Amino acid sequence: MKKLLSSRYRNLRVKWERTKKNLLENRLLRGLNFKPWPDGGGHAYSVRVDDNFRAHLRHRGSGVWEAYDIGPHKIMGHG
């Protein structure tokens, strides 16, 4: 994830930081469009980073989240 944000998607760094902050405050904020992501297996979720990009996360338990992928809406499998 860090590699993608430092190269291909470096323009998303600020938006991703804002998304992480909002997730910590309340993952159910309407703009995040936080939802389960069945294609990612157990404990996987998807969150909106901006109008075209989403990130996929896994809940590791005890309040620990891991972002494992980020990309354009369609490439991430969201139609």
N, C-alpha and C positions, 0 to 999 in steps of 0.2 A: 504494500500500500504506500509506504513512504517513498519507494522508488518511483511509482507512478506519479505521485504528487510533486516529485522533484524533477521529473523529466516531461513525459507526455502531457500530463494534466497540471502543470505548474500554475496555470491561471486559476485553478480551483482551490489553491491553498487557503486563501482567506475565507472562501465560502465553506470549505470543509471545517475550518476552525470554528466558524459560527455555528455550523450544524452540530459539532461536538458539544459546544456550549449549550445549545438548545436541548440536546438530548439529555444532558446532565440535569437541566432545570425541570424538564417535563417531556418525556418522549412522546406524549400524546398531543403535543402542540399541532394544530391543524396543518401548518405549512410544512411540517416534516413528512407527512404522509407515511408514518411509521407503520409497517405491517409485517406479518409473518411471511417468510419466503420459503415455501415448501421445496422448491428446486434446490435449495442449499442444504437440505438435510435437516436433522434435528437442531433446534435452537437457533435457526437462521432467520434473519430479519432484513428488511430492505427499508432504506430511508432516502428521502429526496434531498439532494445537495443543492440543486438549482433546477430551473425549468427543464433542462435537458439531461442532467446527470443524477445518478443514484449511487448509493454505496450499499454493500451487503455486509452485514454484521453477524457475529455469533455471540451468544450469551454464554460465557464460561462459568457462570455461577458467582455467588457472593458479590454481585454488583460489578463484575468484570466483563467488559465487552471487547471484542476484537473485530476490527474492520479488516476484511479479507479481500475485498474487490471494490473498484469504483470504475464507472464508465458511463457512456451515453445510454439513455433510456432503452432504446431498442437492442443494443448490443448486450445489455444486462438481462435481456429476456422479458422485458415488460411491454412487449407488443409494439 
